[in-house]
Structure formats: C-alpha cells, structure tokens
Amino acid sequence: MRVVDIMMGTPYHCSPETNLGAATELMWIGNCGFLPVVGEDNKVVGVITDRDICVALGTRNCTAGNVTVREVMSGKMFACAPEDEIETVLETMRAGHVRRLPVITEAGALVGVVSIDDVIIHTERSGIAGSPGLSTVEVVKALQGINERQLPLARRQAAAA
C-alpha cells in the first residue's frame, strides 16, 4: 500500500506569516491538529501543531493575533512522498516521534497529509483479510515508537551529569 492510496488530499495549510489565531481557526475548521507551513515558493517549509500554538501562547504575554506561525513553527520536519510505501511512512513516524506527515513532491510542493489514523483505518486485522497487507503488529510497533517518552531537556542534562 502506498501513501497516495490513503492520504488526505488538498489539506489545510498556512504560511509562515499567518498569525496563530488564523492558524487555530484553520485547525478548528479542518478538524485537525496539524498544519503544513507553505512558503512563497509553494514549498513546505515546516509544520505547526496545536501543541506548538498552546505552548507558544502559554509562555508569552501576547495574543494569538500578534504571534506569527514563523515564530513558533517547527523547522525540523519529517515528510513523505505520495509513492512511498506505508511501511516507510511508519518508520519515519516512529523515528521522528510524529503522528502526521506532509506529503510532498520531489519539488517540495504539498499534495496531502497522512496521519497514523489514516494508517490505522487501512490496517487489516490478522487472519481476516484474504490478501497480505499492513498488519496490526507493524502499526503497534510504530505507535510505540511515536509515543516513546522523551525526557525533557533539563532531565536529560541532569542524567548525563
């Protein structure tokens, strides 16, 4: 199974100059917790999550309309291509501890979003399906990796000392 078979096409997205209020509204309308951030050249330059917005607003004395996506978006981005196999996507999600990936072309253009929920919906139960497909075991391993606890930086530094 490939990404193009299960991804959500035409996803909501925003620009780096979008304010957090508008980004939050897009997430509300789209019933999503993640927006790819698309630059002026129509290439994906990062992502922003509902958690990014909550942390940014909870740690600043600003309103959502006065903070741009550029100020809080994650520059470290994991992505996939429409032709990628789902097993590759699961490995990327596990390694990056992320639940959603922008689907981009070789040129960097956004064509969709794939989430762990999309994968779960298309997973076959062991022993029920007539043809081999993605197993629940593979999905559970990916979820374990995604949800693996990451120690906060302060605790990691203390543990290393």
C-alpha positions as CSV (number, residue, x, y, z in Angstrom):
1,M,0.0,0.0,0.0
2,R,1.3,3.5,-0.9
3,V,0.7,6.9,0.7
4,V,-1.3,8.1,-2.3
5,D,-3.9,5.3,-1.5
6,I,-4.7,6.6,2.0
7,M,-3.6,10.2,2.3
8,M,-5.9,13.2,2.7
9,G,-5.5,15.4,-0.4
10,T,-5.9,19.1,-0.5
11,P,-5.0,19.6,3.2
12,Y,-5.4,22.8,5.1
13,H,-2.2,24.7,5.3
14,C,-0.9,28.1,6.3
15,S,2.1,30.5,5.5
16,P,4.8,31.5,7.9
17,E,3.2,34.9,8.2
18,T,-0.2,33.5,9.3
19,N,-0.9,34.6,12.8
20,L,-1.7,31.9,15.4
21,G,-5.3,33.0,15.7
22,A,-5.9,32.3,12.0
23,A,-3.9,29.0,12.2
24,T,-6.0,27.9,15.1
25,E,-9.2,28.7,13.1
26,L,-7.9,26.7,10.2
27,M,-7.3,23.7,12.5
28,W,-10.8,24.2,14.0
29,I,-12.5,24.3,10.6
30,G,-10.4,21.4,9.3
31,N,-10.8,19.3,12.4
32,C,-7.1,18.8,12.6
33,G,-4.2,19.5,15.0
34,F,-1.5,20.0,12.4
35,L,-0.9,22.4,9.5
36,P,1.9,22.2,6.9
37,V,3.5,25.6,6.5
38,V,4.0,26.6,2.9
39,G,6.4,29.3,1.8
40,E,6.0,31.9,-1.0
41,D,7.6,29.4,-3.5
42,N,4.8,26.9,-2.7
43,K,7.3,24.6,-0.9
44,V,6.6,23.1,2.5
45,V,9.0,24.9,4.9
46,G,7.8,23.5,8.2
47,V,4.8,22.4,10.3
48,I,2.8,23.7,13.2
49,T,0.7,21.7,15.6
50,D,-2.0,22.6,18.1
51,R,0.6,21.9,20.8
52,D,3.0,24.4,19.3
53,I,0.3,27.0,19.5
54,C,-0.7,26.2,23.1
55,V,2.9,26.3,24.3
56,A,3.7,29.5,22.5
57,L,0.6,31.3,23.8
58,G,1.1,29.8,27.3
59,T,4.6,31.1,27.6
60,R,4.2,34.6,26.1
61,N,2.3,37.6,27.2
62,C,0.8,38.0,23.7
63,T,-2.5,37.4,21.9
64,A,-2.8,34.9,19.1
65,G,-3.2,37.6,16.6
66,N,0.2,39.1,17.5
67,V,2.3,36.0,17.0
68,T,3.2,34.5,13.6
69,V,3.5,30.9,12.7
70,R,7.1,31.6,11.7
71,E,7.9,32.4,15.3
72,V,6.8,29.1,16.7
73,M,6.7,26.5,13.8
74,S,8.9,23.5,13.9
75,G,11.8,23.9,11.4
76,K,12.6,20.2,11.8
77,M,10.2,18.5,9.5
78,F,9.5,14.9,8.6
79,A,7.7,14.3,5.4
80,C,7.0,11.6,2.8
81,A,6.2,11.3,-0.9
82,P,3.0,10.1,-2.5
83,E,4.7,7.0,-3.9
84,D,6.2,5.9,-0.5
85,E,5.2,2.6,0.9
86,I,3.2,2.7,4.2
87,E,5.9,0.7,6.0
88,T,8.4,3.5,5.2
89,V,5.9,6.1,6.5
90,L,5.5,4.2,9.7
91,E,9.3,4.1,10.2
92,T,9.5,7.8,9.6
93,M,6.8,8.5,12.1
94,R,8.4,6.2,14.6
95,A,11.9,7.7,14.2
96,G,10.5,11.3,14.3
97,H,8.0,10.7,17.1
98,V,5.3,12.3,14.9
99,R,1.7,11.2,14.1
100,R,1.3,13.2,10.9
101,L,3.4,13.9,7.8
102,P,3.0,16.3,5.0
103,V,3.1,14.5,1.7
104,I,5.3,16.4,-0.7
105,T,6.5,16.1,-4.3
106,E,10.2,15.9,-5.3
107,A,10.0,19.7,-5.8
108,G,8.7,20.2,-2.3
109,A,5.1,21.0,-3.1
110,L,2.3,20.0,-0.7
111,V,-0.1,17.4,-2.2
112,G,-1.5,15.9,1.0
113,V,-1.2,14.8,4.6
114,V,-1.0,11.3,6.0
115,S,-1.7,10.5,9.7
116,I,-1.3,7.5,11.9
117,D,-5.1,7.5,12.0
118,D,-5.2,7.1,8.2
119,V,-2.9,4.1,8.5
120,I,-4.9,2.5,11.3
121,I,-8.1,2.8,9.3
122,H,-6.5,0.9,6.4
123,T,-4.8,-1.8,8.5
124,E,-6.0,-5.3,8.1
125,R,-6.7,-7.5,11.1
126,S,-4.5,-10.5,11.4
127,G,-6.2,-13.6,9.9
128,I,-9.2,-11.8,8.5
129,A,-8.1,-10.3,5.2
130,G,-7.7,-12.6,2.2
131,S,-4.6,-10.8,0.9
132,P,-1.4,-9.8,2.7
133,G,-1.4,-6.2,3.8
134,L,-0.2,-4.0,6.6
135,S,-0.5,-5.9,9.9
136,T,-1.7,-4.6,13.2
137,V,1.7,-5.6,14.7
138,E,3.5,-3.2,12.3
139,V,1.2,-0.3,13.3
140,V,1.5,-1.1,17.1
141,K,5.3,-1.0,16.8
142,A,5.1,2.4,15.1
143,L,2.7,3.7,17.7
144,Q,5.1,2.5,20.5
145,G,8.0,4.4,18.8
146,I,5.9,7.5,18.3
147,N,4.7,7.6,21.9
148,E,8.1,6.6,23.4
149,R,8.6,9.1,26.3
150,Q,11.2,11.8,25.6
151,L,12.8,13.2,28.7
152,P,12.6,17.0,29.0
153,L,16.0,18.6,28.2
154,A,16.7,19.6,31.8
155,R,16.2,15.9,33.0
156,R,18.4,14.6,30.2
157,Q,21.2,17.1,31.1
158,A,20.9,16.1,34.8
159,A,21.0,12.4,34.0
160,A,24.1,12.9,31.8
161,A,26.0,14.8,34.5
